[in-house]
């Protein structure tokens, strides 16, 4: 009887150890470099689509939740450092966050107030696809005046 109990105990330790190893192999951090386009949807003065590059660090803080600091540059005249809180289900994710628009173009530089951003997408092993919308919170004009939509494709490390 002691041998049976000992055998079950050893099997329990092996199963528990194997499951903790599998959980430890789940990716906690993912870094991605992304290339995309952003389109202003401001009605009076629509611009052409602008090229964007960004870097993101996805940090899993729970099974279905990750926090993602990011830095995006619109290759004409804006930087958007920010942070997103994403909820994930399998490879799909959706989230909300805030960015700080920083202008660096001709005629000066400066920044607006923190602005909301929403995103959703799919993250595979090496590929990330994202669509997003953001609005600039302009101090004198308020929210929902300058709105942007964009899409990115990226490589996950």
C-alpha positions as CSV (number, residue, x, y, z in Angstrom):
1,X,0.0,0.0,0.0
2,X,2.9,2.4,0.8
3,X,4.3,1.8,-2.7
4,X,1.0,2.7,-4.3
5,X,0.7,5.9,-2.3
6,X,4.4,6.7,-3.1
7,X,3.8,6.0,-6.8
8,X,0.8,8.3,-6.9
9,X,2.7,11.0,-5.0
10,X,5.6,10.8,-7.5
11,X,3.2,10.9,-10.4
12,X,1.5,14.0,-8.9
13,X,4.8,15.8,-8.5
14,X,5.7,15.0,-12.1
15,X,2.3,16.2,-13.4
16,X,2.4,19.4,-11.3
17,X,6.0,20.0,-12.3
18,X,5.2,19.5,-16.0
19,X,2.3,21.9,-15.9
20,X,4.3,24.6,-14.2
21,X,7.1,24.2,-16.8
22,X,4.4,24.7,-19.5
23,X,3.1,27.8,-17.8
24,X,6.6,29.1,-17.4
25,X,7.2,28.8,-21.1
26,X,4.2,31.1,-21.9
27,X,5.6,34.3,-23.4
28,X,5.5,37.1,-20.8
29,X,7.2,39.7,-23.0
30,X,6.9,40.4,-26.7
31,X,8.6,43.2,-28.6
32,X,7.4,44.2,-32.0
33,X,8.5,46.6,-34.7
34,X,5.7,47.8,-36.9
35,X,5.1,49.7,-40.2
36,X,1.8,51.2,-41.1
37,X,-0.4,54.0,-42.5
38,X,-2.4,56.6,-40.7
39,X,-5.2,58.6,-42.3
40,X,-6.7,61.8,-40.8
41,X,-10.5,61.8,-40.9
42,X,-10.8,65.5,-40.2
43,X,-13.5,66.6,-42.6
44,X,-12.4,70.2,-43.6
45,X,-8.7,69.4,-44.6
46,X,-8.3,65.7,-45.3
47,X,-4.7,64.7,-45.7
48,X,-3.2,61.8,-47.7
49,X,-2.3,58.6,-45.8
50,X,0.9,59.1,-43.8
51,X,3.6,56.4,-43.2
52,X,4.1,55.3,-39.5
53,X,6.7,53.3,-37.7
54,X,6.4,52.1,-34.1
55,X,7.8,49.9,-31.5
56,X,5.8,48.1,-28.8
57,X,6.5,46.1,-25.8
58,X,3.7,43.7,-24.7
59,X,3.9,42.7,-21.1
60,X,1.5,40.0,-19.9
61,X,0.2,40.9,-16.5
62,X,-2.6,38.2,-16.3
63,X,-3.8,35.4,-18.6
64,X,-6.1,37.7,-20.6
65,X,-4.5,41.1,-19.9
66,X,-1.4,42.8,-21.2
67,X,0.0,46.3,-20.9
68,X,1.8,47.7,-23.9
69,X,4.0,50.8,-23.8
70,X,4.6,52.0,-27.4
71,X,6.3,54.7,-29.3
72,X,4.9,55.7,-32.8
73,X,6.3,58.2,-35.2
74,X,4.4,59.6,-38.1
75,X,7.0,60.2,-40.7
76,X,5.9,63.7,-41.5
77,X,5.8,65.6,-38.2
78,X,4.3,63.7,-35.1
79,X,5.5,61.4,-32.3
80,X,3.0,59.4,-30.2
81,X,4.5,57.9,-27.1
82,X,1.8,56.1,-25.1
83,X,0.6,53.1,-23.3
84,X,-2.3,50.6,-24.0
85,X,-4.2,48.2,-21.8
86,X,-5.1,45.2,-24.0
87,X,-7.4,42.3,-23.4
88,X,-6.5,39.2,-25.3
89,X,-8.3,36.1,-26.3
90,X,-6.1,33.6,-28.1
91,X,-4.2,35.6,-30.7
92,X,-6.8,38.4,-30.8
93,X,-6.6,41.5,-28.7
94,X,-8.5,44.8,-28.1
95,X,-7.6,47.7,-25.9
96,X,-7.7,51.3,-24.8
97,X,-5.1,53.7,-23.8
98,X,-3.6,57.1,-24.0
99,X,-0.9,58.8,-26.2
100,X,0.8,62.1,-26.0
101,X,0.9,63.8,-29.4
102,X,4.2,65.6,-29.9
103,X,4.7,67.9,-32.9
104,X,8.2,68.2,-34.4
105,X,7.6,69.6,-37.9
106,X,8.4,72.8,-39.7
107,X,7.3,75.9,-37.8
108,X,8.1,74.7,-34.3
109,X,7.5,71.9,-31.9
110,X,5.2,71.2,-29.0
111,X,2.7,68.8,-27.6
112,X,-1.0,68.5,-27.0
113,X,-2.8,67.0,-24.0
114,X,-3.1,63.2,-23.4
115,X,-5.3,61.8,-26.1
116,X,-7.4,58.6,-26.1
117,X,-6.6,55.7,-28.4
118,X,-8.4,52.4,-29.1
119,X,-6.9,49.4,-31.0
120,X,-7.7,45.8,-31.9
121,X,-5.8,43.2,-33.8
122,X,-4.2,39.8,-34.1
123,X,-0.8,38.7,-32.8
124,X,0.6,35.4,-34.2
125,X,4.1,34.0,-33.3
126,X,6.0,36.4,-35.5
127,X,3.3,38.7,-37.0
128,X,1.2,41.4,-35.5
129,X,-1.7,43.1,-37.4
130,X,-3.3,46.1,-35.7
131,X,-6.0,48.7,-36.5
132,X,-6.4,51.7,-34.3
133,X,-8.3,55.0,-33.9
134,X,-7.1,58.0,-31.9
135,X,-8.2,61.6,-31.4
136,X,-6.0,64.5,-30.4
137,X,-7.1,66.3,-27.3
138,X,-6.2,69.8,-28.5
139,X,-6.1,72.4,-25.7
140,X,-8.0,75.1,-27.5
141,X,-10.3,73.0,-29.7
142,X,-11.1,70.1,-27.4
143,X,-11.6,66.5,-28.1
144,X,-13.0,64.8,-31.3
145,X,-11.8,67.5,-33.7
146,X,-8.7,65.9,-35.1
147,X,-9.4,62.1,-35.5
148,X,-7.1,59.5,-37.1
149,X,-7.4,55.9,-38.1
150,X,-4.6,53.6,-39.0
151,X,-3.4,50.1,-39.6
152,X,0.0,48.5,-38.9
153,X,1.7,45.2,-39.7
154,X,4.7,44.2,-37.6
155,X,7.3,41.6,-36.7
156,X,7.3,40.2,-33.2
157,X,10.5,39.1,-31.5
